């Protein structure tokens, strides 16, 4: 395949310039995204082992629900009945009094029954560290609220899409040579180019998938609103606006506002879907009423959410509102929507799929870092030949920014994880936010002061030591009985990842 030099040069410039603009945001998004993919085991790892009310038997769920309903549940934002308690959900009944879309759940109450049948309550704020890392991923490292964060994310993803398309065009003419002609060169620019090209070609389908799904997340609400305006009849639209439920779950109001016993709801769903094995009942408030999601988690299946597939039921009448997201019982249309979520978050295939997705995400972060280094190597060579280029970004300035943002993000997230075992209740959102941005900004300032070459050596060593310390600090502070498969998985991952970072630090000091 041949492309004219003018066209090739045009797309190469597009790839370089847009890549430089978007790469720093994308590095943080992909690096934090690697940890977000491990959200479920990380949540187990971050959960502090405390004496919560003991879970009750299935036959006692209705009694527990009835005793907590009038005084507590009807006043809560949402509440969950857990059929199979675990480390992150230790009690059979939990509810949240206050929730914030930007800062995560605040105060959670755990409920159980004493030996004499009395209601037992305990309040605790769950660790918000994993939620903070998730928000860091969604907002690409910017301390913005939900709406502005989604808007900026959408704009960066559009640039990301342009980078992917232009990168594919400039690689195609020499595809065979790029794949099979890899060689270890003494020239830094050639080394970075070969690594960047091989990594980009190998992970190109993954990046296309992430770009498409991220655009759906960023502009999904706007697309849905536009679709409603263009294709929804006005009369039908007014009916939807009067509904206290979401348009997709609007049902006829029952004659009574009394909740059905939870076991009745479980049995009704199992009767309709015999192969459905519920793990929890999640009650969500919509206006003055609730809907309940009967959730089943099977990590080996394709699930819409990290929590699993679900059926939506009216908790007052027992009427099935929606079964569109019941795992294994979806139409093709809803399966496509589920695939968008599943393929973005890697919520299928169990531990091997999660770790594989995390490696691809970390590889994506390195792809952007290598692209920056390739651009810097070319710019330094150009400046040595003809001097600094007026009106364009100086290589020393950008190199300091790249090393500061890159290693500041790595060290910042490692610091957040390192703090969790040492903090009561696992720590609060504002604490982690302050620690992360303090480290990020300090790294950028130090990088400008020392320059890239010196700062990279110290930053890489600092990040490696912090990351390698995480599993040892966790083992020191973790009480007996606080271990689970997820805890062991995360400690092993952080141990091997810390050793890998230490090896990279060793290479930087050997130069």
N, C-alpha and C positions, 0 to 999 in steps of 0.2 A: 504494500500500500504506500502510495507516494502523496505527499502534501507539499505544496509550494512553500518556499522559504518565508514569504510574507505571511502566509496563513499560520505557519508553524511559529514564527516569531510573535505573532499577535496572541495566540493561545498560550504561549510560554509566558508572555508578559502578564496576561490575565491570571494565569495560575500562580505566578510569583507574587504579584501585587495584592491580589485578593487574599491569597494564602497568608501573607504577612499580616494583613489587617485582622483576619479571623483566627489565626493560629493560637494566639495566647488565650482567647476565650475558649476555643475548642480543646486546648490542652487541659484546662481545669475541668471542663465538662466531661471529657472522656476519662480523665484520671479519677475524678469523684464518681463517675458512672461505674467504673470497675468495682468500687466498693458497694455501690447501690445495688448491683446485681446480686451481691452476697447479703442482701438485706435480711433475709430470714435467719440464716445462721448468725449474722452479726447482732441481730436483736436478741437472740438467745445468749450470745456472748456478753452483751452489754447489760443484760438483766441482772440486777443485784439479788442475791439469794437471801430472802428474808422470810420470817414466819408469817405467811399469809394464811387466811382462813382456809381450812382444808376443803378440797372439793367434795361434793355430795354425790350420792348414788343417783343413777338416772331416775329411779323411782321417787326421789326426793326433790327433783327439779321443780315440780309444780308447787310444792310447799314453800321452797325457797323463793320462787318467783312471786308468789302471792303475798308473802310477808314483807317483801321489799317494794312491792308495786306502788302502793298508794302514797307512801311517805317519801320515796326516793326516786323510783324509776320514771314516773310521769313528769318529774321536774328536770330530768337529765337531758343532755344533748343527744346522747345515744347510749346504748348499753348492750352487753353481749352475754349470752348464756353459752358457756363452753362445755361441750359434751366430752371432749378429750383434753383435759388440762395438761399444760406443758410448762416449761420454765418461763416462757414469756406470758403465759396465761395460766397462772397457778391456781386460781380459784374458779368455781363454777359460775359465778356471776360477777361482772365488773361493769362499772359505768363511769362516764366522764362528766364532771359538773361544768367544766369550762374547756373550750377548745378554740384554737386560733389557726386559721388557714396558713399563716405565715410562720408561726412558731410551734406548731404541733400541739398535741394534747398536754394539758397542764396537770390537773389533779385527778387521779384515778382512785375510785373506791372499790375494794375487793370485799365480797360478801360471802358468808357461809352460814352454816347452822352449828350451834353448840350441841353438846350431848343431850341437853334438856330441850332442844328444839328452838331455842331462842336465836334471833338473828345476830350474827357477829360481823362487825365491820372493821376494816382497816384501810386507811388512806395513804397513798404514796404517789409521788410524781415519777413516772417512768423516765429512764434515760432518754434525752432528746438528741443525743449525739448522732445517731444514725439518721434521724429526721433532718438534722442540720446538713449532713453530708449529701442527702438526697436533694435538699433545696439548693445546695452549692452546685450540684450537677445540673439541676433544672435551670438555674439562673446564671450559669456559666461563671461563677465566682463573684458576681456583682451583688452587693447588699441591697437588693430591691425587693419590693413587695411582689405578691403573686402576679398581678396584672401586668405591671411593668416588666417583671422578669420574663414572662411568657412572650411579650412583644419583642424584647431585645433578643431572646432566644430564637424567635422566628426569623428576625433579620439576619442573625449570624448564620442560621441554618441555610438561608437563601444564598449567602456568600459561600458557604460550605458546598452547596450543590454546584455552584459555578466552578469552584475549585476542582471538584470531582470530574465534571464534564471536560474542562480544559486539560486536566491531567491525563485523562484517557486519550484525548486527541493527540497530545504530544508524545505519548508512549507508543501508540499503535504503529507508526512507521517503522520503528526499530524494536518491535515486541520480542522477537526471537533473540536478538542480541542482548536485550535488557534482562531476559530471563536466564539465558544460558551463558551469557558472556561475562558473568560476575568475576571480578578478580580483586585481590587485595592490593591496593595501590598505596604508595607512600604519600600521595597528595591528599590532604584533608577534604578538599572539595569533591574529588573523585570517590573517596570512601563514603562520604555522606550521600552523594548522588546514588551510588549503587545500593546502599542500604535503604534509602528512601524509595527508590524505584521498586526494588524487590518487595519491600513491605507493602507499598501501595498496591502493586499488582496482586499480591497474595491475599490481601484483605479487602479488595475493591468491592466484591458483592456485599460484604458486611457493612461497609460504609454507605453504599447505595441504600441498603435496607434501613440503616439508622437515619439517614437524611430524609427518606420518604416518611417514615413513621414520626420523626421529630416534627416535620412540617404539619402532619396531622394533629399532633398534640398542641403545637403552637397556635395554629389558626383554626382548630376544630370548632370552637365556639362561634367564631365569625362566619365560618362556612355554614354551620347549622342555622344561625340567625338569618343569613342571606337566603338559604334554601327555604326556610319557613316563610319569609316575606314573598319570595317569588312563586312558590308552589303550594302554599297552604291557603285554602279559601278563607276569607275574612270572618265568616260566621263561625267556622270551626276554630279559628284562632282565638276568638273571643271566649268560646267555651273553655279552651285550654287555660286562658288567663284567669278564669274564675275558679279553676280547680285548685285545691290546696295541695294536691300531689303534683309530681312532675308529669308532663304530658304523656310519657311512656308508661306511667303506672296509675293513671286515673281510673278509679273504680267507683261503683256506687257506694254511697255512705251507708254503713250498717245501721241497724235500728238501735244498737247498743254500743256504748263506748268501752265496754269491758273487754280486756284482753282474754283471748283463749288460752288455756293452759299450754305451755310450750310443748309438752309431749304430744298433744293433739295435733299441733302444727307439724311436728316431726313425722308422725305416723301418716298424716295426710300426704306429705311430700313423698315419703317412701312408698306409699301405696300407688302413686302415679308413676314414680320412677323406682322400680324395685332394686336396681343396681346402684342407687344413690345412697351414699353413706355419710350423713351430715356430721360435721365436726363442731359447728357452732351456729347459733342463731344471733344475728346482729340486727338490733332494732335501731332504725334511723329516723330521726324526727324530720318531718316535712310540714312546716307550719305548726298547727296544733295537734297533728296526728302523727302516727308512726307507720312505717312499713318494716317488714322483717325480711332479711336475707338469710335463707337457710344455706349455709356455706359448706362445701366439701372441698378439701385440699388433697390433690394427688399430684405430687411433683413430677410424675412421669407423663402426665397428660398435658394437653394444650389448655391453659387456663387464661381467662381474660385478665385476672388480677393475681398479684403475688399470693394473696390469701386463698385463691382457688376459685372454682366455679360456684355459681349460686342460683337459687330460685327465689323470686320475690313473691311474698305472700302477704295478704291483708291480715294483720294479727287480730283483728276484731271479728272477722267473719270466717277466716280460713280460706277465703277465695284466692286462687292462684292468680297473681297479677302478671307475672312474666316468668317464662321458663326459657327465655332466649339464650341465657348464659349458663345453663346446666351442662356440665362437661359431658360430651358424648351424645348430646341430644339437640344440637344446634342446627339451624338451617344454614345453607351455604352463605347467605348474605351476612348473618351474624358471625359465622365462622371466620369470614374475612376480617371483620372488625376485631374479633378475638385474636386473630393472627397478628394484626398490627401491634397490639399490646404485647402479645407473647414473644414475638420475634424481636421487639425492642428491648424488653426486660429479661429475655432468656428464661422465662418462668415455665420451663418444661425440661424433661429429661433428667431430673435429679442433680446430684452433686457434680457429676462430670460435665454436664451442660453448663451449670452455673460457673464452674471454674474456667471452662473453655471460653465462655462469654467474657469473663473478667479478664482473661489473658488477651483477648481481642481488643477489649477496651483499653487496657494498659498499652497494648501495641499501637492502638490508634493515637494515644497521647504521645508515644515516642515518634510516631510518623510525623506529627506536627513539629515536634522538637527537631527532628532530623531535617525537615524542610527549612526551618529557620537557620540551622547551622549551615546548610548548603547555600542558602542565600547570603549568609554572612561571609562564607569563604569566598564566594564570587565577588562580593562587594569589597572585601579587603584587598583582593588581588587587583581590582579596578582602581582602588584608592592608591595602592603602591605605584601603579603605572602612571596615573594622571592626576593624583591628588584628590582631596575631598570634592564631592560633587555638590555644587551650590544648589540650594532649594530642595535637596533630598536628605533623607534621614541618614545621619552619620552611623557608620558600623559600630563604633564604640558605644554610642548611646543605645542602639537597639540590642547589641549583645548583652549589655548590662541589664536591660529590661527583660530579655529572654531568660537569662540565668536567674534573675531575681524572682520572676513569676513562676518559672518551672520548679526550682528547688524550694521556693517559698510555699508553693502548693503541696509539694510532696511532704515537706517537713511539717506544714500546718495540719494536714490530715493525720499524719503520724502522731503529732502532739495531741490532737483531739482523742484519738484512740488510746494513747498512753495515759491520758487523764482519767478515763472512764473507771478503771478499777479503784482509783484512789479517791473518788468523789462519792459522797453520800447520795444514794438513789441514782447513781450513774451520771449525774450532772444535768445542768439546764442549758437551754438553747443559747441564751445570751452569753453565758460563760464560754461556750465553745466558739461562738461567733467572735467574741473579743480575742480569744487566744489565737484563732486562725488568722484573723486580719492583722494582729500585732506581729506575728511571725512573717506573714506575707510582706507587709510594708517594710519591716526591718530588713528583710532579705533584699528587697529592691534597693533600699538606701545603701546598704553595705556593698551591694554589687556595683553601684555607681561609684562608690568610694574606692574600692579595691580594683575594679576592673573585672572582666569576665574570667580571665585565665586563673587569677588567684582565688576569686570567689567560688568558682566551680569546685575547686579542690576541697575547700573548707565546707561548702554547702553540702556536697555529696557525702562527705564523712559524717557530718552532723545528722543528715537525713537517715543514713544507714544505721547509725548508732541508735537513734530514736526508734526506728522501725524494728530493729533487732531486739530492743528492750521490751517491746510490747508483750510478747508471750511470757517472758520471765516475770514482769511486773504483775501480769494477770494471775499467774500461778501462785505468786507470793500472797496476793490479797484474796484469792478465791477461797471461800470456806469449803470444808468437807461437805459433800452432797450437792455442790453447785455445778457439777459437771454434766455435760450432755454431749451428744454427737456434734451439735453445732458449735459448742465451745471448743472441742478438740479440733474440729475442722479449721476454725479461724486461727487458733494458736499455731497449728501446723503451717497454714498458709503464710502467716506473718513471719514465722521463723525462716521459711525458705525464701520469702521475699526480702527479708532483712539481709540474709546471706548474699542474695543476688545484688542488692544495692551496695553491700560492702565490697563485693568483687568489682563493681563498676567504679566505686571510689578508689580502689587500689589501682585500677587502670589509669584513672585521671592523675593520680600522684606519680605514676611511673613515667608520664610524658615529660 
